[in-house]
Amino acid sequence: MTCPLSLSTGCLAHWPLRCVFRLARECGFDGLELVRTPSIALLHPDHIRRLSDEYHLPILSVHPSVIPYPGYDRAARVLPRLVDLAHQVQSPTVVVHTPKVRDLAHPLAVEFVRVLRQEKARAGPDAVISVENAGLYRPEDARYWLHDVHHLRELADQCDVALTFDTCHAGTSPEGLMGSYDILRERVLNIHLSDLSSRHLTPDWRPLRTLLVHHQMPGEGTLPLGSFLHRLTGDGYSGPITLEPSPVALHAYSQTRLSERLRQAVAFIRRTLAA
């Protein structure tokens, strides 16, 4: 089985896109997941395609911004732009996040379902829409309907859309990594790979947890990522495995350390898949 290894540009949102392409090429990745941050949104798609051609790295997926801005969590505003971007940069996959709603009767949920169906039809055969499983960062996150992987699977079946499976997010759910995958796996076409630390923070501030506890380097946390990658092999999964640690986990303050960490992650994934 050969899974293309992809690097999320969201890990290095503070780096120029050309530098991310260069690093990804040098460190052994097969493509990129393009995260539509405000700085990426300012780039012309032709420029992104030229970088992709220059470094021989396709855009394997496009993803909404990880940097909050007004309306960044509204599907009606975000998803059509992502579908347009996917067509423009010839990406086969669009990733979208679920809204924080307590039931599917909520106006944001109704809008989300409507836009999913609308954009799935508009995307056509060239770009598949996939919904990402959410993390339960706080106890109150459990009250959100689509944070539950059972409900997420029901939505995917109802709207006939694919799923992007985030290992770190799955590790925060009651079902755990492997249990969540069992529920969602038949619709998974993209993997977000990172680990989950058991570190306790003081103060326990959500952005700090994202950088220092969630989205850690594969093999450096508590998740059974080796078993998970073996399971992917057994299931015949052949979609992208997208590396998505935080910039702190990648030591992105130093180009030398960053390059070492990216190579380390690529070696871990390829070695585990081949075992």
Number of C-alpha atoms within 10 A of each C-alpha: 13 13 18 16 22 30 31 26 25 23 21 21 21 13 13 12 18 15 11 19 23 14 19 24 17 13 18 16 21 20 25 27 27 29 24 23 20 14 14 17 13 9 12 12 18 11 12 20 16 12 17 18 12 12 16 13 19 22 24 27 29 27 26 21 22 15 12 10 10 6 10 16 20 16 24 19 12 19 26 18 16 25 26 17 21 26 18 14 22 18 21 19 26 30 23 22 21 21 19 17 17 15 15 16 10 13 10 19 20 13 16 20 18 15 19 24 16 14 20 22 13 14 21 12 9 13 22 22 29 26 23 23 26 24 19 20 15 9 7 8 17 16 14 16 19 25 24 21 21 14 14 21 24 13 16 18 12 11 14 16 18 24 26 25 27 24 28 31 25 25 24 19 20 13 16 16 21 19 15 24 21 10 14 21 19 13 19 18 19 26 22 22 26 27 25 26 18 11 10 10 12 7 8 9 9 14 10 13 18 16 16 21 21 27 29 25 24 26 16 13 19 14 23 17 22 17 13 17 20 15 15 19 18 11 12 12 20 14 18 24 26 27 27 28 29 21 19 17 22 25 16 19 10 10 12 10 13 20 18 14 18 24 17 15 22 19 14 16 20 15 11 16 20 12 9
